[in-house]
């Protein structure tokens, strides 16, 4: 444990618990990705995630907090987030977003990643690469004292450069002893009036959604799943991190990244 970690307002015990649940969430996504294959249903994939959470004694955060009908959120192609696991069959060439959030010992962590299934088109791979790069660049900016709006400027700038749009009604959020806490909605598009700054000791997620032309997502009839307004493809990558005076402590980094 470094001195800077201890001075952030989080106790050593807090940090260790955050790291523990972060590692469980990361491992769960990694295992689900390893099993992701054409022909399986999203429910079968969710069952794999549930089993790993239960192995570690962790609880699904969507179930615990929102009574979500699944252990994880699995969203395919134009479905950006909150996809309900069910009988949808995953196909070769699909883009599948796996979003896992969970609680253990009173602390939460949240992470997501989009993956191609089997052989995917160059167009889809470019979208994945750009979205992952947007997350990495935004995390590098997330340091004590820096304006939160810099994240939106960098993500939106990269998106425009690559020919994509940013989903504006989804964003990052504080996390820790609750699944969603302060700082509330962190925009990944440039918002001039955003006055907040990152503060040492904050625990939060960054999670850019890059899309092919869409700027918003709409709720589907199931009351949960969010799909792009133009039914175009979308990708997301997300990590939970602790803000420091240097690089953030990323709690949900996977070994397969």
C-alpha distance (Angstrom), angle and dihedral (degrees) to the residues before:
residue distance angle dihedral
X1 . . .
X2 3.81 . .
X3 3.79 124.4 .
X4 3.81 90.2 -115.8
X5 3.80 90.7 57.1
X6 3.80 92.1 52.1
X7 3.82 92.7 48.5
X8 3.80 95.5 55.4
X9 3.79 96.6 88.2
X10 3.78 91.7 -102.0
X11 3.78 117.6 108.3
X12 3.78 121.7 -126.3
X13 3.79 87.7 -108.4
X14 3.81 91.6 52.0
X15 3.79 91.9 52.0
X16 3.78 93.3 47.4
X17 3.80 91.3 50.4
X18 3.81 91.3 48.5
X19 3.78 90.2 50.2
X20 3.80 90.8 49.0
X21 3.80 96.1 53.0
X22 3.80 90.0 40.1
X23 3.80 89.7 56.7
X24 3.81 91.7 48.3
X25 3.81 91.8 51.6
X26 3.81 91.6 47.1
X27 3.81 92.3 48.7
X28 3.79 91.4 48.7
X29 3.81 92.7 55.1
X30 3.80 90.5 45.1
X31 3.82 92.1 52.6
X32 3.80 92.6 45.5
X33 3.80 90.1 49.9
X34 3.80 90.6 50.6
X35 3.83 89.7 55.6
X36 3.80 96.2 41.6
X37 3.81 108.1 120.3
X38 3.80 141.7 147.5
X39 3.79 113.9 -86.1
X40 3.79 98.8 32.3
X41 3.78 121.8 110.2
X42 3.77 124.4 -122.3
X43 3.82 87.7 -115.4
X44 3.80 90.9 57.6
X45 3.78 89.4 51.0
X46 3.80 90.7 48.1
X47 3.82 90.8 51.7
X48 3.81 88.7 58.4
X49 3.80 90.5 52.6
X50 3.79 92.7 46.7
X51 3.80 91.9 52.0
X52 3.80 91.9 54.4
X53 3.79 93.8 47.9
X54 3.81 90.4 49.8
X55 3.81 90.9 48.3
X56 3.81 88.5 62.3
X57 3.80 95.3 40.8
X58 3.81 91.7 -111.5
X59 3.79 124.9 142.4
X60 3.78 126.4 -136.2
X61 3.80 105.5 -107.3
X62 3.83 95.9 -149.9
X63 3.80 90.1 53.6
X64 3.80 94.1 42.4
X65 3.80 97.8 45.6
X66 3.80 105.3 26.6
X67 3.81 105.4 18.5
X68 3.81 88.5 -118.4
X69 3.84 113.5 -176.8
X70 3.79 96.0 -117.8
X71 3.79 142.5 37.3
X72 3.81 93.9 -115.6
X73 3.79 137.0 17.7
X74 3.81 114.8 -112.1
X75 3.80 117.7 -175.3
X76 3.81 125.3 -178.6
X77 3.84 129.4 -152.8
X78 3.84 109.3 -47.2
X79 3.81 90.7 14.7
X80 3.77 105.2 96.0
X81 3.79 105.3 -175.8
X82 3.81 149.2 -11.7
X83 3.80 93.1 36.3
X84 3.80 111.2 174.8
X85 3.82 113.5 -127.6
X86 3.79 109.0 -119.1
X87 3.78 144.7 118.6
X88 3.82 95.9 -39.2
X89 3.81 106.5 129.7
X90 3.80 115.5 -135.4
X91 3.81 112.8 -131.6
X92 3.78 137.0 -157.2
X93 3.80 108.7 -87.1
X94 3.82 96.2 24.2
X95 3.78 123.9 134.6
X96 3.79 109.0 -131.7
X97 3.79 123.8 -168.3
X98 3.80 115.7 -155.2
X99 3.80 113.5 -164.2
X100 3.79 118.3 -176.4
X101 3.79 126.1 -178.5
X102 3.76 123.0 168.3
X103 3.80 146.2 166.0
X104 3.79 129.5 -131.0
X105 3.82 128.5 166.8
X106 3.81 91.9 -7.4
X107 3.82 97.3 -52.2
X108 3.79 132.3 102.7
X109 3.80 134.9 -150.0
X110 3.80 129.7 -175.5
X111 3.78 131.9 -164.9
X112 3.77 139.2 159.1
X113 3.78 140.3 -177.7
X114 3.78 137.6 -178.9
X115 3.80 119.7 -133.0
X116 3.77 136.0 -172.7
X117 3.80 116.7 -125.6
X118 3.78 112.6 -131.3
X119 3.79 113.7 -46.2
X120 3.79 112.0 3.1
X121 3.78 131.9 -176.3
X122 3.79 122.4 -93.9
X123 3.81 87.3 -115.7
X124 3.80 91.7 59.2
X125 3.79 93.4 43.8
X126 3.80 90.5 52.1
X127 3.81 89.9 53.0
X128 3.81 91.3 51.1
X129 3.80 92.4 47.6
X130 3.79 93.6 48.8
X131 3.80 93.7 48.2
X132 3.78 93.2 49.1
X133 3.80 90.3 48.2
X134 3.81 89.5 50.5
X135 3.80 90.5 55.9
X136 3.80 93.6 47.5
X137 3.80 92.4 49.5
X138 3.79 92.8 46.9
X139 3.82 91.8 49.5
X140 3.79 90.1 52.6
X141 3.81 88.6 57.4
X142 3.79 94.6 48.9
X143 3.79 101.1 99.7
X144 3.78 134.9 131.9
X145 3.80 113.4 -72.8
X146 3.77 97.7 11.0
X147 3.82 119.2 124.4
X148 3.79 114.0 -100.9
X149 3.82 89.1 -138.8
X150 3.81 89.6 70.1
X151 3.81 87.5 74.8
X152 3.79 90.9 58.7
X153 3.77 92.5 45.9
X154 3.81 93.1 52.9
X155 3.81 96.3 42.2
X156 3.79 94.7 45.7
X157 3.80 91.5 44.5
X158 3.80 92.1 52.9
X159 3.80 91.2 45.6
X160 3.80 93.2 52.3
X161 3.78 91.5 46.6
X162 3.83 90.6 54.5
X163 3.80 95.5 42.1
X164 3.81 98.3 -104.7
X165 3.79 136.7 119.3
X166 3.80 130.5 -133.6
X167 3.79 121.5 -122.6
X168 3.79 102.5 -121.8
X169 3.79 102.8 -167.5
X170 3.81 94.6 58.8
X171 3.79 122.9 66.6
X172 3.75 149.5 144.5
X173 3.81 125.3 -70.0
X174 3.75 145.9 -171.4
X175 3.79 117.1 -88.5
X176 3.78 137.9 173.8
X177 3.79 122.1 100.8
X178 3.81 86.8 14.8
X179 3.79 130.2 38.8
X180 3.80 90.2 -123.8
X181 3.79 121.0 25.1
X182 3.80 139.5 132.7
X183 2.94 130.4 -10.9
X184 3.79 87.4 54.8
X185 3.82 124.6 -160.4
X186 3.83 110.3 0.4
X187 3.82 108.2 -161.0
X188 3.80 121.6 -136.6
X189 3.80 92.1 -161.6
X190 3.78 123.4 71.8
X191 3.79 109.8 -86.4
X192 3.79 110.0 -178.5
X193 3.81 94.3 -163.1
X194 3.81 93.2 54.3
X195 3.83 103.2 116.8
X196 3.80 103.2 171.2
X197 3.77 124.1 110.4
X198 3.79 132.0 -153.9
X199 3.79 112.7 -99.5
X200 3.77 129.6 -154.8
X201 3.77 110.8 -101.6
X202 3.78 96.6 26.5
X203 3.80 114.4 135.7
X204 3.79 111.4 -151.6
X205 3.77 147.6 141.4
X206 3.78 130.1 -116.5
X207 3.80 114.1 -161.3
X208 3.81 119.9 164.8
X209 3.81 117.9 -164.6
X210 3.81 112.8 -155.9
X211 3.78 118.5 -167.8
X212 3.79 143.3 -178.5
X213 3.78 100.1 -106.6
X214 3.81 101.7 -36.5
X215 3.79 123.7 116.2
X216 3.78 98.0 178.7
X217 3.78 140.5 38.6
X218 3.79 124.7 -142.3
X219 3.79 129.9 -152.3
X220 3.78 115.3 -107.4
X221 3.79 124.8 -135.8
X222 3.82 92.3 -91.4
X223 3.80 88.5 72.7
X224 3.82 94.1 -122.7
X225 3.79 116.6 51.5
X226 3.80 116.7 89.4
X227 3.81 118.4 -152.4
X228 3.79 131.6 -176.8
X229 3.80 115.8 -91.7
X230 3.83 92.0 -122.3
X231 3.84 95.6 39.2
X232 3.81 88.2 -116.6
X233 3.78 126.2 143.3
X234 3.79 121.6 -80.9
X235 3.81 135.9 -175.6
X236 3.80 133.7 -164.1
X237 3.78 138.2 -170.3
X238 3.79 123.2 -174.3
X239 3.79 139.8 179.3
X240 3.79 135.7 -179.7
X241 3.80 113.8 -132.7
X242 3.79 144.8 170.2
X243 3.81 114.8 -125.4
X244 3.81 115.8 -127.5
X245 3.79 136.2 165.6
X246 3.79 88.2 -92.3
X247 3.77 131.6 26.5
X248 3.80 113.3 -17.4
X249 3.78 119.8 -104.1
X250 3.81 101.4 -112.3
X251 3.80 108.1 -148.3
X252 3.81 100.4 -175.4
X253 3.81 104.2 46.7
X254 3.82 111.6 143.1
X255 3.79 125.6 -141.6
X256 3.83 90.1 -128.9
X257 3.83 93.9 60.1
